[in-house]
Amino acid sequence: MTTTTMERITFNPAQCGGRPCIRGMRIRVKDVLDLLAANVPKEEILADFPDLEADDIRACLQYAAEQVSYPVLTLATQ
């Protein structure tokens, strides 16, 4: 069964300050992204967080990619 990114990335104002988490758990998307940015192998992340699934890591990356895909408007200065 394939779960979409938005089913894996959840938001709850009463949990982790409303920050995006994974499947309602207290594992924040940012924490997973920080580990990946620090070059921690996916296998090690999955071992450290037994409730995490490989698809959760992919969902974090997809979520991050979608967040930066918006155009940035700047004012021209003269």
N, C-alpha and C positions, 0 to 999 in steps of 0.2 A: 504494500500500500504506500503510495506516495503522498506525503504531506507537503502542502505548499509552505513557502517561506512565512507568510503571514499567519499560518496556523502554528508555526513553531516559535515565532517571535511574538511575545505577548506583552501587554501593558496593563499594569494595575496600580492605580494611584496609592494604594495602601501597601505596596511592596517595592522595596528598593527605590523609593522616592519617585515612582512612576516611570523609572527608566526602563528601556526595553530589556526583557528577560527571555529566557528560553523555556518554552512550554510551561509557563506558570511557576517554574522553580526560581529559587533565589540565585540563579546563575545569570549574571548580566551579560548582555551581548558585548559590552565594552571589555569585560574581563577576558572573554575568549579572544577578542581582537587584539588585546594587549599581549596575550600569550603568543599568538601567531606572529605579531610584530617583533616579539623578542626571539623569534626563531625556534620556539618550542615545537617539537614535532607533534603532529596531530595524534599520534599513538600515545604520546605522553600525556597530552591533555585529556584524552579519553580515559586513560588509566587513573589520572588524578580526580576525575569527575565521573564516577561509574554510571551515573544516571544520564550522562550526556551521550548522544549518538553522533555518528559521523555526519548524518544529514543536518544535525543542529549546527555543526561547524560550517557547513556549506551555506546554511540559511543565514548565519551571522555575516559571512562574506557577501552574500547577495544583498542583505539588508544594508550593509555599509556602502556597497556600490550604488544602490538606489538612492541613498542619502546624498551622495555627492554628484548626482547626475543632473542637478538643476542648474540652469544658467545663472551666472553671476553678472549682475548689472552694475556698471560703474558710471559715475558722472564724469563727463569730460571737463577737465579744467583748462582754463585759458589764461 
